[in-house]
Amino acid sequence: MQALAEIVASGEAMLFTGAGFSADACDVDGRCLPDSREMIGELWSLIFGEGEPDDSSLADLYDVALLQANDKLCDYVRRRLRIGDTPLPAHYHAWFSAPWRRIYTLNVDDLEHAVARQFPLPRKLRSVSAIAPERSPVAPDALDIVHLNGLATTGAAELTFSTMQYAARLSGRDREYERLVEDLARAPFVFAGTTLDEVILWQHLELHRQRRRQATPRERPPAFLISSSLSRARQILLESLGIEWVKGTIADAAVALAPR
């Protein structure tokens, strides 16, 4: 992980996190955050009350919950997708203390708020929702955490979870995703807790590629994806984009983030 450590220590790298990054955190009631399968079961019970889930997707269930059980869904998001005060593992301290230029996340949880409550950090953290009509004031020297799918603190309707919410995002330009792909072209990146399956990200990467087709090719900055496992096809695809797989867990990689 030496190359990873050097890139992070440079202060030029950006971090991109997915669901796996928050897996060791707990919700406001002290329960582990739900994965997609658990969310399907919980939303099914919230909407229909009983029985085993059929093959309904998480996105479709979220849409139905917005239509038929909005108040219950808002309470669910508030309790299950926000981080409580259960002590966090120390590796989160290392991740949020590293000198990132910016952090992008697919997650809607407020992990950074819990980290700031529990650990001393070298910089203030500023949460930014990519889909909120307004955002918090810019704080000098703060580290921005850009929530590409919105923040659970803003409510169930202000997230990108459902079929119709994804359709709305895909139908137009998205300023934060556009900034993300620009950053990908010019800055080192570390991806953690994700295998980059996000459709909206790939859409904007392809749009960026088409716009720059006539531009002079230039070498991509280094990029690393941290994951304990990765399919062979996904590994080859990411390598074609200049993203190197680093086999390991979020906790393993935290060791490389410590100041030298």
Residue pairs with C-beta under 8 A, 6 or more apart in sequence:
1 246
1 248
1 253
1 255
1 256
2 256
3 222
3 224
3 244
4 190
4 224
4 226
4 246
4 253
4 256
5 256
5 257
5 260
7 13
7 188
7 190
7 222
7 224
8 98
8 99
8 100
8 190
8 256
8 257
9 99
9 259
9 260
10 188
11 99
11 101
12 101
12 187
12 188
13 100
13 101
13 187
13 188
13 189
13 190
14 100
14 101
14 102
14 103
14 104
14 183
14 187
14 188
14 189
14 190
15 95
15 98
15 100
15 102
15 103
15 104
15 189
15 190
15 192
16 103
16 104
16 105
16 106
16 180
16 189
16 190
16 191
16 192
16 194
17 103
17 104
17 105
17 106
17 107
17 191
17 192
17 193
17 194
18 105
18 106
18 107
18 191
18 192
18 193
18 194
18 195
18 196
18 198
19 35
19 36
19 106
19 107
19 193
19 194
20 192
20 193
20 194
20 227
20 250
21 95
21 105
21 107
21 111
21 192
21 193
21 194
21 250
22 33
22 83
22 107
22 109
22 111
22 193
23 32
23 33
23 35
23 193
23 250
24 88
24 89
24 91
24 92
24 250
24 251
25 32
25 33
25 83
25 86
25 88
25 92
25 109
25 111
25 114
26 32
26 33
26 83
26 84
26 86
27 33
27 79
27 80
27 81
27 82
27 83
27 84
28 78
28 79
28 82
28 83
28 84
29 79
29 84
30 84
30 86
31 80
33 80
33 81
33 83
33 109
34 42
34 80
34 81
36 58
39 58
39 80
40 53
40 56
40 57
40 58
40 61
41 53
42 76
42 80
43 58
43 61
43 62
43 65
43 73
43 76
44 51
44 52
44 53
44 56
44 61
46 65
46 69
46 72
46 73
46 76
47 61
47 64
47 65
47 68
47 69
57 163
58 161
59 161
59 162
59 163
59 165
59 166
60 162
60 163
62 73
62 161
62 162
62 163
62 165
63 162
63 163
63 164
63 165
65 72
65 73
65 76
65 156
66 73
66 156
66 157
66 162
70 156
70 157
73 156
74 155
74 156
76 156
77 108
77 152
77 155
77 156
77 159
78 152
81 108
81 109
81 152
82 109
82 110
82 152
82 153
83 109
83 110
83 111
83 113
83 114
84 114
85 114
85 117
85 118
87 118
88 114
88 115
88 118
88 119
89 251
90 254
91 250
91 251
91 254
92 111
92 115
92 119
93 115
93 118
93 119
93 121
94 254
94 255
94 257
94 258
95 192
95 250
95 254
95 257
96 112
96 115
96 116
96 119
96 121
96 125
96 143
97 119
97 121
97 122
97 257
98 257
99 122
100 143
101 187
102 143
102 144
102 146
102 183
103 112
103 143
103 144
103 145
103 146
104 145
104 146
104 148
104 176
104 180
104 183
105 145
105 146
105 147
105 148
106 148
106 149
106 194
106 198
107 147
107 149
108 147
108 149
108 150
108 151
108 152
108 159
108 161
109 152
110 127
110 151
110 152
110 153
112 125
112 127
112 145
113 125
113 127
115 121
115 125
116 124
116 125
123 141
123 142
123 143
124 139
124 141
124 142
124 143
125 142
125 143
125 145
126 136
126 138
126 139
126 142
126 143
126 144
126 145
127 136
127 145
127 147
127 151
127 153
128 135
128 136
128 144
128 145
128 146
128 147
128 176
129 135
129 147
129 150
129 151
129 154
129 158
130 146
130 147
130 148
130 149
130 150
130 174
130 175
130 176
130 177
131 149
131 150
131 158
131 159
131 160
131 169
132 150
132 151
132 154
132 158
146 176
146 180
148 160
148 176
148 177
148 180
148 198
148 200
148 201
149 159
149 160
149 161
150 158
150 159
150 160
151 158
151 159
152 159
159 165
160 166
160 169
160 200
166 199
166 200
169 200
170 199
170 200
170 203
174 200
174 204
177 200
177 201
177 203
177 204
178 204
178 208
180 201
180 204
181 201
181 204
181 205
181 207
181 208
182 208
183 189
184 205
184 223
185 208
185 212
185 220
185 221
186 221
187 221
188 221
188 222
188 223
189 221
189 223
189 224
189 243
190 223
190 224
190 225
190 226
191 223
191 224
191 225
191 226
191 243
192 225
192 226
192 250
192 253
193 226
193 227
193 250
194 225
194 227
195 225
195 227
195 230
195 231
195 234
196 202
196 225
196 234
196 238
196 243
220 241
220 242
222 242
222 244
223 241
223 242
223 243
223 244
224 243
224 244
224 245
224 246
225 238
225 243
225 244
225 245
225 246
226 246
226 248
226 249
226 250
226 252
226 253
227 245
227 246
227 247
227 248
228 247
228 248
228 249
229 247
230 238
230 245
230 247
235 245
238 244
238 245
239 245
246 253
